[in-house]
Amino acid sequence: MRVALIGVGMIGGSLLAAWRTAGLIESATGWDVDSEALRSGERGGLIDRSSSSVADAVAGADLVVVATPVGAMAEVFRQMAPALRSDAVVTDVGSTKRDVIAGARAALGAALARFVPAHPIAGKESHGVAQADAGLFAGKRVIVTPLAETDGGALATVERLYAGTGAVVERMDAAEHDRIFAAVSHLPHLLAFALVAAIGAEPDGARKLGYGGAGFRDFTRIAASSPAMWRDICVANRVALGEELRGYRALLERLQQAVDAGDAVALEQVFAQAAQLRRLWSGNADGR
């Protein structure tokens, strides 16, 4: 299988590494706005050839993987559409799905039937193709959100390739996907970025950050993620994310009142509920 990777970063590079390790692909062509990412992908043996354009990269490919920030995907679809083979399968790795599907629907024409939206639930706070990891997807979930028009053969191809990385593939409606991940992924990233930015902006912020321990490190680890990628995700999923953020702010207001009043009972009630849920979730996650 000949693959074209559009957006040569950590996730896309990890996919190529995993597929090469499993013997599932023959060759890979890459395109990225960052020429150094392309050179790094070639040095690491992940891509065989760099392309100067999206259209050149996808020409002749059996599979096209779009791994750019979600805000760029609609334009990528537009640029690739005239150059796609009639039987080429197209997929993406975006953390939002409804906006990506809308962009594909507007641009891909007949190729829409061979578009399989997907979201691998795996990653690192570090980014860049140099961080690619062939084992990144082993044991992790991959969500696919097929359209009504999605060709069964194209869907089977993408699911088979992800299964070959050791991932567990699950199908889901795109709207449900965006609602769920607004809560468990997009909101936590927004909060981690906000906390680090808020402390850093204080007059003694640098001194405070110097005393951050394990708890602060764990809570804010994801604030080292790609700002551009998460900017696009938050904008793309702003309706669902806005609902989650409003609910969180309402709870913060209750906690603010409890702190100001020294209301230990109210604080403990929230903390106890959260602690129980976290232990249950951790036990279930460890058992998967």
SULRA-V931945 format. One record per residue. N is the residue number from 1. PHI is phi as a letter, one per 40 degrees, with the letter a starting at -180 (NA if undefined). PSI is psi as a letter, one per 40 degrees, with the letter a starting at -180 (none if undefined). Layout:
N:PHI:PSI
N:PHI:PSI
This chain:
1:NA:h
2:c:h
3:b:i
4:b:h
5:b:h
6:b:h
7:h:g
8:c:g
9:b:a
10:c:d
11:c:d
12:c:d
13:c:d
14:c:d
15:c:d
16:c:d
17:c:d
18:c:d
19:c:d
20:c:d
21:c:d
22:c:e
23:g:f
24:c:e
25:b:i
26:c:d
27:a:i
28:a:h
29:b:i
30:b:i
31:b:i
32:a:i
33:c:d
34:c:h
35:c:d
36:c:d
37:c:d
38:c:d
39:c:d
40:c:d
41:c:d
42:c:d
43:c:d
44:c:e
45:g:e
46:c:d
47:b:i
48:c:d
49:a:h
50:c:i
51:b:i
52:c:e
53:a:i
54:c:d
55:c:d
56:c:d
57:c:d
58:c:e
59:c:h
60:g:e
61:c:i
62:c:d
63:b:h
64:b:h
65:b:h
66:c:h
67:b:f
68:c:i
69:d:i
70:c:d
71:c:e
72:c:e
73:c:d
74:d:d
75:c:d
76:c:d
77:d:d
78:c:d
79:c:d
80:c:d
81:d:d
82:c:d
83:c:e
84:c:i
85:c:i
86:c:d
87:b:e
88:c:i
89:c:h
90:b:h
91:a:i
92:b:i
93:b:f
94:c:i
95:c:e
96:b:i
97:b:d
98:c:d
99:c:d
100:c:d
101:c:d
102:c:d
103:c:d
104:c:d
105:c:d
106:c:d
107:b:d
108:c:e
109:g:b
110:c:d
111:c:e
112:d:d
113:c:d
114:b:e
115:c:h
116:b:g
117:c:h
118:a:i
119:a:h
120:c:h
121:c:g
122:a:i
123:i:a
124:b:i
125:c:d
126:c:i
127:b:i
128:h:i
129:c:d
130:c:e
131:c:e
132:d:i
133:a:h
134:c:d
135:c:e
136:d:d
137:c:e
138:c:h
139:g:e
140:c:i
141:c:i
142:b:h
143:c:h
144:b:i
145:b:g
146:c:i
147:c:i
148:c:d
149:c:e
150:c:h
151:c:h
152:c:d
153:c:d
154:c:d
155:c:d
156:c:d
157:c:d
158:c:d
159:c:d
160:c:d
161:c:d
162:c:d
163:d:d
164:c:e
165:c:e
166:g:e
167:c:i
168:b:h
169:c:h
170:b:i
171:c:i
172:a:i
173:c:i
174:c:d
175:c:d
176:c:d
177:d:d
178:c:d
179:c:d
180:c:d
181:c:e
182:c:d
183:c:d
184:c:e
185:b:d
186:c:d
187:c:d
188:d:d
189:c:d
190:d:d
191:c:d
192:c:d
193:d:d
194:c:d
195:c:d
196:c:d
197:c:d
198:c:d
199:c:d
200:c:d
201:c:e
202:c:i
203:d:d
204:b:f
205:d:d
206:c:d
207:c:d
208:c:d
209:c:d
210:c:e
211:b:e
212:c:h
213:b:a
214:c:d
215:c:d
216:c:d
217:c:d
218:c:d
219:c:d
220:b:e
221:d:d
222:c:e
223:c:e
224:c:e
225:c:i
226:c:h
227:c:d
228:c:d
229:c:d
230:c:d
231:d:d
232:c:d
233:c:d
234:c:d
235:c:d
236:c:d
237:b:f
238:c:d
239:c:d
240:c:d
241:c:d
242:c:d
243:c:d
244:c:d
245:c:d
246:c:d
247:c:d
248:c:d
249:c:d
250:c:d
251:c:d
252:c:d
253:c:d
254:c:d
255:c:d
256:d:d
257:c:d
258:c:d
259:c:d
260:c:d
261:c:e
262:g:f
263:c:g
264:c:d
265:c:d
266:c:d
267:c:d
268:c:d
269:c:d
270:c:d
271:c:d
272:c:d
273:c:d
274:c:d
275:c:d
276:c:d
277:c:d
278:c:d
279:c:d
280:c:d
281:c:d
282:c:d
283:c:d
284:c:d
285:c:d
286:c:d
287:c:e
288:c:none
